Amino acid sequence: MISESIAVNDVTVTKIINSVNFHQEVYIHNEHGSSIYLGGSDVTINSGFELSNNASTTMRIPQDNELYCIGSSASGNVIVVRPD
């Protein structure tokens, strides 16, 4: 397993999961300080899956897909645990 802390802000969409040739079960924990929004490369605070501050979720990312996020304010960290 790989665990990493990824910096996220409210200006730039950040890729948090790279595309691989198998599906991935990933655990995401929001330590941003405010809500983050998960989705495709065009994710916004209006179109993404909202993950509140200090909340966690597990997601299944299909083969050959990526996951992006953007914060709702300032900057903070998102913890991602995924297979290697």
Buried (B, 14 or more C-beta within 10 A) or exposed (E): EEEEEBEBBBEEBBEBBEEBEEEBEBBBBBBBBEBBBBBEEEBEBEEBBEBEBEEEEEBEBEEEBEBBBBBBEEEBBBBBBBEE
